[in-house]
């Protein structure tokens, strides 16, 4: 009877081994010593290295300062933005300008307002592009995506880091546990077959 329980014992041992291995990725959070051997969870021990690597990957492969400024330029010179500027100029010319300068009230009843709006809009478009170029250059010099990511990840508590990684890799960790159980079971079956062979 004990012989045929080997596959199930192997499955439990395989699952438990992988479960403990996964837990040891995060625990112990602080270094402890077992018989003068320092032991600490992989991620808490390597958190700063992980932060540096993640910052580098994000800045080089995912989001760079150049990506941000390119998107900014695209949005700032888009038709929607220019239309919005045009509406605000039209509102200023037709409503606020005559109030500030009553003599200009005649603009409301002529096509002069439209001409002024188009002239100002043309100037604003050019100025808008210049401002965006200037801001983009400054942003590319000052925006350190790698540094921001590295600083944020390094500042995570061990609990927070564990929570994030488990939320991302929960299914993978469960799969690893199940693989351990399956392999343990198969090893147990192999042992039963070997021990059952006639001598």
C-alpha positions in Angstrom: 0.0 0.0 0.0 2.8 2.4 0.9 4.4 1.7 -2.5 1.4 3.0 -4.4 1.2 6.1 -2.3 4.7 7.2 -3.7 3.2 9.2 -6.6 1.0 11.2 -4.3 3.8 11.7 -1.8 6.0 12.8 -4.8 3.2 15.2 -6.0 3.0 16.8 -2.5 6.7 17.1 -2.2 7.0 18.6 -5.8 4.3 21.1 -5.2 5.6 22.1 -1.7 9.2 22.5 -3.1 8.1 24.9 -5.8 5.7 26.7 -3.4 8.6 27.3 -1.0 10.9 28.4 -3.9 8.3 31.0 -5.0 7.9 32.2 -1.5 11.7 32.6 -1.2 11.6 35.0 -4.1 10.1 37.5 -1.6 11.0 36.2 1.8 12.7 36.7 4.1 12.4 40.4 3.4 15.5 41.2 5.5 18.7 39.2 5.6 18.8 36.5 8.2 21.5 33.9 8.9 21.1 30.2 9.1 24.3 28.6 10.4 26.3 31.7 9.3 24.8 31.5 5.8 23.0 34.8 4.8 19.5 34.3 3.4 17.2 36.9 1.9 14.5 36.9 -0.6 15.7 37.4 -4.2 13.5 40.4 -5.0 14.1 42.3 -1.7 17.9 41.7 -2.1 18.0 42.7 -5.7 15.4 45.5 -5.6 17.8 48.3 -6.5 19.3 46.3 -9.4 15.7 45.5 -10.6 14.8 49.2 -10.4 17.9 50.1 -12.5 17.2 47.4 -15.1 13.5 48.2 -15.3 14.2 51.9 -15.6 16.6 51.2 -18.5 14.1 48.9 -20.3 11.3 51.4 -19.9 13.3 54.4 -21.2 15.0 52.5 -24.1 12.2 50.1 -25.2 8.9 51.5 -24.0 8.7 55.2 -23.3 11.5 57.7 -24.0 11.5 61.5 -23.6 11.6 61.7 -27.4 8.3 59.7 -27.5 6.7 62.0 -25.1 7.8 65.2 -27.0 6.8 63.7 -30.4 3.3 63.0 -29.0 3.2 66.5 -27.5 4.2 68.1 -30.8 1.6 66.1 -32.7 -1.2 67.1 -30.3 -0.2 70.7 -30.0 -0.3 71.3 -33.8 -3.4 69.2 -34.4 -6.4 70.5 -36.2 -8.5 70.2 -33.0 -6.1 72.4 -31.0 -5.9 75.0 -33.8 -9.7 75.0 -34.0 -9.9 75.5 -30.3 -7.5 78.5 -30.5 -9.5 79.9 -33.4 -12.7 79.7 -31.3 -11.1 81.5 -28.4 -9.7 84.2 -30.6 -13.1 84.6 -32.2 -14.7 84.9 -28.8 -12.1 87.5 -27.7 -12.5 89.6 -30.8 -16.3 89.5 -30.9 -17.1 89.8 -27.2 -14.2 91.1 -25.1 -12.4 93.4 -27.5 -15.4 95.7 -28.2 -16.0 95.9 -24.4 -12.4 96.9 -23.8 -12.3 99.3 -26.8 -15.8 100.5 -27.7 -14.6 102.1 -30.8 -13.9 98.6 -32.2 -17.5 97.6 -31.8 -17.9 98.0 -35.6 -15.8 94.8 -35.9 -18.9 92.8 -34.9 -20.8 93.9 -38.0 -18.1 93.4 -40.6 -15.8 90.7 -42.0 -12.9 92.5 -40.3 -13.3 90.3 -37.3 -12.8 87.2 -39.4 -9.7 88.7 -41.0 -8.2 89.6 -37.7 -9.0 86.2 -36.3 -7.3 84.5 -39.3 -4.2 86.7 -39.0 -3.9 86.1 -35.3 -4.5 82.4 -35.7 -1.7 82.2 -38.3 0.6 84.0 -35.9 -0.5 81.8 -33.0 0.1 78.7 -35.0 3.6 79.7 -35.8 4.2 80.8 -32.2 2.6 77.6 -30.9 5.1 75.5 -33.0 8.0 77.5 -31.7 6.9 77.2 -28.1 6.3 73.4 -28.5 9.8 73.0 -30.1 11.4 74.9 -27.2 9.4 73.0 -24.6 10.2 69.7 -26.3 13.9 70.4 -26.3 13.9 71.3 -22.6 11.7 68.3 -21.8 14.1 65.9 -23.7 17.0 67.4 -21.7 15.3 67.3 -18.3 12.9 64.4 -18.4 14.8 61.4 -17.1 12.4 58.5 -17.7 15.0 55.9 -16.5 15.7 57.9 -13.3 12.0 58.3 -12.5 11.2 54.6 -12.9 14.3 53.6 -11.0 13.5 56.0 -8.1 9.9 54.8 -8.0 10.7 51.1 -8.0 13.5 51.5 -5.5 11.1 53.3 -3.1 8.5 50.5 -3.2 8.2 48.7 0.1 8.8 44.9 0.0 5.1 44.4 0.5 4.3 46.6 -2.4 6.8 45.0 -4.7 5.5 41.5 -3.8 2.0 42.6 -4.4 2.8 44.1 -7.8 4.8 41.1 -9.0 2.3 38.6 -7.8 -0.6 40.5 -9.4 1.4 40.3 -12.7 2.6 36.7 -12.5 0.0 35.0 -10.3 -0.9 32.5 -13.1 2.7 31.8 -13.9 3.5 31.1 -10.2 0.5 28.7 -9.9 1.6 27.0 -13.1 5.1 26.5 -11.6 3.5 25.0 -8.4 1.4 22.6 -10.5 4.4 21.6 -12.7 6.2 20.7 -9.4 3.3 18.5 -8.4 3.0 16.8 -11.8 6.7 16.1 -11.9 6.7 14.8 -8.4 3.8 12.5 -9.3 5.5 11.2 -12.4 8.7 10.5 -10.4 6.6 8.6 -7.9 5.0 6.6 -10.7 8.5 5.8 -12.0 9.6 4.7 -8.5 6.5 2.4 -8.2 7.3 0.8 -11.6 10.9 0.3 -10.8 10.2 -1.2 -7.4 7.5 -3.5 -8.9 9.9 -5.0 -11.4 10.7 -8.7 -10.6 14.2 -9.3 -9.6 
